[in-house]
Amino acid sequence: MSEAEKNAEAIAGIQKQTKSREALEQKIREFLNEASSKPGTSTRPGCPLNHGLACVLATIHDNIPRATPVDFFGDGLTIWIAGEPGLKIRNIRSNPKVAVGIYHPMDHSKLNRSLQIEGTATLFNVNNNKEEVVARAKQFGIFQAIEKMMQERPREGSASLEELHAEVMEIVRRFNFIRVEPDEIIFLHIHPTEGTTKDVWKRAE
């Protein structure tokens, strides 16, 4: 951080490193668990997932950054994202260093918490690790969500469970699961009257 940035934080009255490493890690885990998308059930048409807070995945290719809104699923301090084919997948293949922002819609009249994560991404797909992909798709409720939406689509005749399962697998086959292992996490806690705290967690070397 530059001197100008440090001075700006001091002027803003930001309190830094207010928690022990153990306490901070626990708070981050709790926030990720609360903020992540989760399996859900719904009688309404469409996706039944309980979607979490806003999340943006930042990737880079040839020095050109790209920010993509995504759903995320938390597993401890690890972030999982189900990515369909696109430039973010290409970017990760060429440069696995990524950043993730997870946040409440900004409202200075109430408590806002957010995470800024820098980490390393790994891609999992049916071709390189089918068992991991299927297990994560079921764990996060993605498999079940796709199955529900497939059942709701108009079709001629009825499909057997085996045929439905095969159709769902064809969709899952298109996904790359993006696992983000954090190297550094900034936890911002912005309160309308109590001020702002900024705690930084770093992976132990």
C-alpha positions in Angstrom: 0.0 0.0 0.0 1.3 3.5 -0.9 1.8 6.3 1.6 -1.1 8.1 -0.1 -3.4 5.2 0.5 -2.3 4.8 4.1 -2.9 8.5 4.7 -6.4 8.3 3.2 -7.3 5.4 5.4 -6.0 7.3 8.5 -8.0 10.3 7.6 -11.1 8.1 7.1 -10.6 6.7 10.6 -10.4 3.1 9.4 -9.3 0.8 12.2 -7.0 -2.0 11.0 -6.2 -5.5 12.2 -8.8 -5.5 15.0 -9.0 -9.3 15.4 -6.6 -12.1 16.0 -5.8 -14.4 13.1 -8.0 -17.2 14.6 -11.0 -14.8 15.3 -10.7 -13.2 11.8 -10.6 -16.6 10.1 -13.8 -17.7 12.0 -15.6 -14.4 11.0 -14.6 -14.9 7.4 -15.9 -18.5 7.5 -19.2 -17.4 9.0 -19.6 -14.6 6.5 -18.9 -16.9 3.5 -21.3 -19.5 4.9 -24.0 -16.9 5.3 -23.3 -15.1 2.0 -22.9 -18.1 -0.4 -25.6 -19.6 -2.6 -27.2 -22.8 -1.2 -29.4 -25.7 -2.3 -33.0 -24.8 -2.1 -36.5 -26.0 -2.8 -39.2 -24.0 -4.6 -42.6 -24.7 -6.2 -42.1 -21.7 -8.5 -40.8 -22.3 -12.0 -37.1 -21.8 -12.6 -34.0 -22.2 -10.5 -34.7 -23.2 -6.9 -31.2 -22.2 -5.5 -31.2 -19.8 -2.6 -28.9 -17.3 -4.2 -26.4 -15.4 -2.0 -24.8 -12.0 -1.9 -23.4 -10.2 -4.9 -20.1 -11.7 -6.2 -17.7 -10.7 -8.9 -14.9 -12.8 -10.3 -12.0 -10.8 -11.8 -9.7 -12.5 -14.3 -7.0 -11.3 -16.6 -5.7 -12.1 -20.1 -3.0 -10.3 -22.0 -3.1 -7.5 -19.3 -6.8 -7.0 -20.0 -8.9 -7.4 -16.8 -12.4 -8.9 -17.0 -15.0 -8.7 -14.2 -17.8 -11.3 -14.3 -20.9 -11.4 -11.9 -21.2 -15.0 -10.6 -22.9 -17.2 -8.0 -20.5 -18.6 -5.5 -20.5 -21.5 -3.1 -18.4 -21.5 0.1 -16.4 -24.4 1.5 -14.5 -23.1 4.5 -12.2 -20.4 3.1 -12.4 -21.8 -0.4 -14.7 -20.4 -3.1 -16.3 -22.5 -5.7 -17.9 -21.1 -8.9 -19.8 -23.0 -11.6 -18.6 -21.4 -14.8 -20.1 -22.0 -18.2 -17.9 -21.6 -21.2 -16.7 -18.0 -21.7 -13.8 -15.7 -21.5 -13.3 -16.1 -17.8 -12.5 -19.8 -18.4 -10.0 -18.9 -21.1 -8.4 -16.2 -18.9 -8.0 -18.7 -16.0 -6.3 -21.2 -18.3 -3.8 -18.6 -19.3 -3.4 -17.0 -15.8 -4.8 -18.7 -12.7 -4.4 -15.6 -10.5 -7.8 -14.2 -9.8 -9.6 -11.8 -7.5 -13.1 -12.1 -6.0 -15.4 -9.5 -4.4 -18.3 -10.5 -2.3 -20.5 -7.8 -0.9 -23.9 -6.4 0.2 -25.4 -3.7 -2.0 -23.9 -0.6 -0.7 -26.1 1.3 1.8 -24.3 3.6 4.3 -27.4 3.7 6.5 -26.8 0.1 7.8 -24.0 -2.4 8.4 -22.1 -3.5 5.3 -19.6 -6.3 5.2 -17.5 -7.4 2.2 -14.6 -9.6 1.3 -11.9 -8.8 -1.3 -10.1 -12.0 -2.1 -6.9 -12.6 -4.1 -6.1 -16.2 -4.9 -5.3 -19.0 -7.3 -8.0 -20.7 -9.4 -8.1 -24.3 -10.5 -10.5 -25.6 -13.2 -12.4 -28.9 -12.7 -14.5 -30.4 -15.5 -16.0 -33.7 -16.5 -13.0 -34.5 -18.7 -10.3 -34.0 -16.0 -12.2 -34.9 -12.8 -15.8 -36.2 -13.3 -16.2 -37.4 -9.8 -15.3 -34.1 -8.2 -17.6 -32.2 -10.6 -20.6 -34.4 -10.0 -20.0 -34.4 -6.2 -19.8 -30.6 -6.1 -22.8 -30.2 -8.4 -24.8 -32.3 -6.0 -23.3 -30.8 -2.8 -24.2 -27.2 -4.0 -27.7 -28.1 -5.3 -26.8 -27.3 -8.9 -27.5 -30.9 -10.1 -30.9 -30.8 -8.5 -31.7 -27.3 -9.8 -30.9 -28.3 -13.4 -33.0 -31.5 -13.0 -36.0 -29.4 -11.7 -35.7 -26.9 -14.6 -35.4 -29.8 -17.2 -38.6 -31.4 -15.8 -40.4 -28.0 -16.3 -39.5 -27.7 -19.9 -42.1 -28.6 -22.5 -41.4 -31.9 -24.2 -43.1 -34.5 -26.3 -43.9 -37.5 -24.1 -42.3 -38.2 -20.8 -38.7 -38.9 -19.9 -37.5 -41.7 -17.8 -35.3 -41.0 -14.8 -32.3 -42.4 -16.7 -33.1 -40.1 -19.7 -33.5 -37.1 -17.4 -30.2 -37.9 -15.6 -28.4 -38.1 -19.0 -29.8 -34.8 -20.0 -28.7 -33.2 -16.8 -25.2 -34.7 -17.2 -25.0 -33.2 -20.7 -25.5 -29.7 -19.1 -23.1 -30.4 -16.3 -20.5 -31.5 -18.9 -20.4 -27.9 -20.2 -19.4 -26.5 -16.8 -16.0 -25.8 -15.4 -16.0 -25.7 -11.6 -13.7 -22.9 -10.6 -12.0 -23.5 -7.2 -10.4 -20.4 -5.7 -7.9 -20.9 -2.9 -7.3 -17.6 -1.2 -3.9 -16.1 -0.7 -5.1 -12.9 0.9 -8.6 -11.9 2.2 -9.6 -8.3 3.2 -12.6 -8.2 5.4 -14.3 -4.8 5.5 -16.9 -4.1 8.2 -18.5 -0.7 7.6 -21.0 0.5 10.3 -23.0 3.7 9.9 -22.1 5.0 13.4 -19.3 2.8 14.7 -17.0 3.4 11.7 -15.0 1.0 9.5 -12.6 -1.8 10.4 -10.3 -3.5 7.9 -8.8 -6.9 8.7 -6.4 -8.7 6.5 -6.0 -12.5 6.4 -3.0 -14.0 4.6 -2.2 -17.6 3.8 0.5 -19.0 6.1 3.7 -19.7 4.2 
